[in-house]
Amino acid sequence: MRGEAPRDERSEFYAVDIYLKVCYNYFHNNLGIIIEFVWIDKMLFENKNYIVMTKKIIVTDEQFGVVSKRLWEIQRRFKEGTLSFEYLDKSLQQVVEGKFNNSEQTVENGPILRLISAGEKIMLEANNGKSKIYGNDKTFNSYISNNFEKLKLNKNSCATPETLLDVYELIKDAKFAEIFNSLNCDLDKLVMTQSQIVSFCEKHPTWLRQNGVATFFLIKKNEDLLATNDNLFVVDVGVYSDGLDVSVGRFEYDSVWHARYLPRVVAPQLIA
């Protein structure tokens, strides 16, 4: 735009790289003893001083591996131009300051979900991934949203092993991101395939919320990529008098779902 200073893309990449190194160092020590102040060159961030303070945490090897993959994916996508510098600047600054909005809401204001399948064994057999939702009017005989086509989600899934599931109900008003992050920040552990969702609806229909209230399932558009916001979608199944209704929306969908209707969430069982 006229009047703006020219963008220095190398400086922007350097700035993001500094952020990522701070995030990396935050998790690097398995003993979790990292207490440091990091000043980032104010010239790179519109003459604003940024101060970062990390806290003592306990880090497992598995957690460190997950974070390392996330950071690599951020760098790859930023360098190829699919993530904006402005968005990354703000988001990574919040991370290195320890401002995790979803977890803070869960801790300070009470849980978002309640497990209702404790003690039950809800099992899905190994699945070849060939069952798709769109066009499957045998299973979803009330309605199938054409968003599966519009969002390019009409595809086969990868094969999956035998999987145990848990069912939750919403007990606090929340958005999709808040709902699923309240279960686990590693969203890859909560993802199901479309073929698994078809199997669940056919074999465990009594665990679906009744009377047209939603039951939610988390899916990925590209199952070979990480569970980033733009790769995540939420399938919504409803039970009506004439059968099952299914639709799909973006994980980043900003509307709040109301707990008074007790919508449900189905996800792979988390191993403690």
VENCOR-V403208 format. One record per residue. N is the residue number from 0. RES is the residue in three letters. SS is DSSP state (A for helix, B for strand, O for the rest). PSI is psi in whole degrees, 0 to 359 (none if undefined). D_LAST is the distance of its C-alpha to the last C-alpha in whole Angstrom. Layout:
BEGIN
N/RES/SS/PSI/D_LAST ; N/RES/SS/PSI/D_LAST
END
This chain:
BEGIN
0/MET/O/151/52 ; 1/ARG/O/137/55 ; 2/GLY/O/347/55 ; 3/GLU/O/147/52 ; 4/ALA/O/145/51 ; 5/PRO/O/142/50 ; 6/ARG/O/135/47 ; 7/ASP/O/95/46 ; 8/GLU/A/329/43 ; 9/ARG/A/321/43 ; 10/SER/A/321/42 ; 11/GLU/A/316/40 ; 12/PHE/A/320/38 ; 13/TYR/A/319/38 ; 14/ALA/A/315/37 ; 15/VAL/A/322/34 ; 16/ASP/A/321/33 ; 17/ILE/A/314/33 ; 18/TYR/A/313/31 ; 19/LEU/A/324/28 ; 20/LYS/A/324/29 ; 21/VAL/A/314/28 ; 22/CYS/A/316/25 ; 23/TYR/A/313/25 ; 24/ASN/A/330/26 ; 25/TYR/A/322/23 ; 26/PHE/A/355/20 ; 27/HIS/A/322/22 ; 28/ASN/O/115/22 ; 29/ASN/O/337/19 ; 30/LEU/O/348/20 ; 31/GLY/O/22/20 ; 32/ILE/O/85/24 ; 33/ILE/O/108/26 ; 34/ILE/O/111/28 ; 35/GLU/O/156/31 ; 36/PHE/B/135/33 ; 37/VAL/B/120/34 ; 38/TRP/B/132/37 ; 39/ILE/B/136/38 ; 40/ASP/O/117/41 ; 41/LYS/A/336/42 ; 42/MET/A/331/45 ; 43/LEU/A/343/42 ; 44/PHE/A/54/41 ; 45/GLU/O/44/44 ; 46/ASN/O/29/45 ; 47/LYS/O/138/42 ; 48/ASN/O/132/40 ; 49/TYR/B/125/37 ; 50/ILE/B/137/35 ; 51/VAL/B/131/31 ; 52/MET/B/122/29 ; 53/THR/O/162/26 ; 54/LYS/O/165/24 ; 55/LYS/O/130/22 ; 56/ILE/O/164/18 ; 57/ILE/O/125/16 ; 58/VAL/O/129/15 ; 59/THR/O/163/13 ; 60/ASP/A/321/15 ; 61/GLU/A/316/13 ; 62/GLN/A/318/13 ; 63/PHE/A/321/17 ; 64/GLY/A/319/17 ; 65/VAL/A/314/16 ; 66/VAL/A/319/19 ; 67/SER/A/318/21 ; 68/LYS/A/319/21 ; 69/ARG/A/315/22 ; 70/LEU/A/320/25 ; 71/TRP/A/319/26 ; 72/GLU/A/322/26 ; 73/ILE/A/313/28 ; 74/GLN/A/316/30 ; 75/ARG/A/313/31 ; 76/ARG/A/325/32 ; 77/PHE/A/317/34 ; 78/LYS/A/327/36 ; 79/GLU/A/355/37 ; 80/GLY/O/17/37 ; 81/THR/O/358/35 ; 82/LEU/O/134/33 ; 83/SER/O/148/36 ; 84/PHE/A/318/36 ; 85/GLU/A/317/37 ; 86/TYR/A/316/33 ; 87/LEU/A/318/32 ; 88/ASP/A/308/34 ; 89/LYS/A/315/33 ; 90/SER/A/316/29 ; 91/LEU/A/327/28 ; 92/GLN/A/319/30 ; 93/GLN/A/321/28 ; 94/VAL/A/310/25 ; 95/VAL/A/343/26 ; 96/GLU/O/358/27 ; 97/GLY/O/25/24 ; 98/LYS/O/89/25 ; 99/PHE/O/97/22 ; 100/ASN/A/319/23 ; 101/ASN/A/313/20 ; 102/SER/A/325/18 ; 103/GLU/A/320/21 ; 104/GLN/A/318/22 ; 105/THR/A/317/19 ; 106/VAL/A/315/19 ; 107/GLU/A/326/22 ; 108/ASN/A/10/23 ; 109/GLY/O/164/20 ; 110/PRO/O/154/18 ; 111/ILE/O/326/19 ; 112/LEU/B/154/17 ; 113/ARG/B/128/17 ; 114/LEU/B/126/15 ; 115/ILE/O/0/17 ; 116/SER/O/18/16 ; 117/ALA/O/133/14 ; 118/GLY/O/353/15 ; 119/GLU/O/148/17 ; 120/LYS/O/97/16 ; 121/ILE/B/102/17 ; 122/MET/B/136/18 ; 123/LEU/B/132/20 ; 124/GLU/O/165/22 ; 125/ALA/O/140/22 ; 126/ASN/B/135/24 ; 127/ASN/O/355/27 ; 128/GLY/O/10/27 ; 129/LYS/O/348/31 ; 130/SER/O/126/30 ; 131/LYS/O/157/31 ; 132/ILE/O/310/31 ; 133/TYR/O/128/34 ; 134/GLY/O/354/37 ; 135/ASN/O/71/35 ; 136/ASP/O/0/38 ; 137/LYS/O/318/37 ; 138/THR/O/315/33 ; 139/PHE/O/76/34 ; 140/ASN/O/0/37 ; 141/SER/O/311/38 ; 142/TYR/B/141/37 ; 143/ILE/B/122/36 ; 144/SER/O/140/36 ; 145/ASN/O/4/38 ; 146/ASN/A/335/35 ; 147/PHE/A/324/34 ; 148/GLU/A/312/37 ; 149/LYS/A/323/38 ; 150/LEU/O/8/34 ; 151/LYS/O/45/35 ; 152/LEU/O/3/32 ; 153/ASN/O/83/34 ; 154/LYS/O/161/32 ; 155/ASN/O/159/31 ; 156/SER/O/170/27 ; 157/CYS/O/158/25 ; 158/ALA/O/146/24 ; 159/THR/B/150/21 ; 160/PRO/O/177/19 ; 161/GLU/O/133/18 ; 162/THR/B/129/15 ; 163/LEU/B/141/14 ; 164/LEU/B/155/14 ; 165/ASP/B/152/13 ; 166/VAL/B/133/16 ; 167/TYR/B/161/17 ; 168/GLU/B/149/20 ; 169/LEU/B/127/21 ; 170/ILE/O/4/22 ; 171/LYS/O/134/24 ; 172/ASP/O/134/26 ; 173/ALA/B/161/25 ; 174/LYS/O/169/25 ; 175/PHE/A/311/23 ; 176/ALA/A/320/22 ; 177/GLU/A/321/21 ; 178/ILE/A/307/19 ; 179/PHE/A/324/17 ; 180/ASN/A/337/16 ; 181/SER/O/339/15 ; 182/LEU/O/312/12 ; 183/ASN/O/133/11 ; 184/CYS/O/341/14 ; 185/ASP/O/89/13 ; 186/LEU/A/341/15 ; 187/ASP/A/332/16 ; 188/LYS/A/348/12 ; 189/LEU/A/353/14 ; 190/VAL/B/140/17 ; 191/MET/O/164/19 ; 192/THR/O/162/22 ; 193/GLN/A/321/25 ; 194/SER/A/323/26 ; 195/GLN/A/324/23 ; 196/ILE/A/318/24 ; 197/VAL/A/314/27 ; 198/SER/A/317/25 ; 199/PHE/A/314/23 ; 200/CYS/A/329/26 ; 201/GLU/A/323/28 ; 202/LYS/A/339/26 ; 203/HIS/O/50/24 ; 204/PRO/A/336/27 ; 205/THR/A/344/26 ; 206/TRP/A/354/23 ; 207/LEU/O/142/25 ; 208/ARG/O/137/26 ; 209/GLN/O/176/30 ; 210/ASN/O/35/33 ; 211/GLY/O/5/33 ; 212/VAL/O/145/30 ; 213/ALA/O/147/27 ; 214/THR/B/126/24 ; 215/PHE/B/143/23 ; 216/PHE/B/138/21 ; 217/LEU/B/131/20 ; 218/ILE/B/165/22 ; 219/LYS/B/145/24 ; 220/LYS/O/313/27 ; 221/ASN/O/108/27 ; 222/GLU/O/348/24 ; 223/ASP/O/349/25 ; 224/LEU/O/166/25 ; 225/LEU/O/164/22 ; 226/ALA/O/67/21 ; 227/THR/O/162/23 ; 228/ASN/A/318/25 ; 229/ASP/A/351/28 ; 230/ASN/A/1/26 ; 231/LEU/B/142/24 ; 232/PHE/B/158/25 ; 233/VAL/B/123/25 ; 234/VAL/B/135/26 ; 235/ASP/B/115/27 ; 236/VAL/B/131/28 ; 237/GLY/B/148/30 ; 238/VAL/B/122/32 ; 239/TYR/B/174/36 ; 240/SER/O/332/38 ; 241/ASP/O/11/39 ; 242/GLY/B/200/36 ; 243/LEU/B/141/33 ; 244/ASP/B/136/34 ; 245/VAL/B/137/31 ; 246/SER/B/175/32 ; 247/VAL/B/145/30 ; 248/GLY/B/169/30 ; 249/ARG/B/143/29 ; 250/PHE/O/327/25 ; 251/GLU/O/2/27 ; 252/TYR/O/129/29 ; 253/ASP/O/358/30 ; 254/SER/O/152/31 ; 255/VAL/O/132/29 ; 256/TRP/B/135/28 ; 257/HIS/O/129/29 ; 258/ALA/A/337/26 ; 259/ARG/A/339/29 ; 260/TYR/A/353/29 ; 261/LEU/O/50/26 ; 262/PRO/O/158/25 ; 263/ARG/B/160/22 ; 264/VAL/B/132/19 ; 265/VAL/B/133/17 ; 266/ALA/B/158/15 ; 267/PRO/B/143/12 ; 268/GLN/O/132/9 ; 269/LEU/O/128/6 ; 270/ILE/O/124/4 ; 271/ALA/O/none/0
END
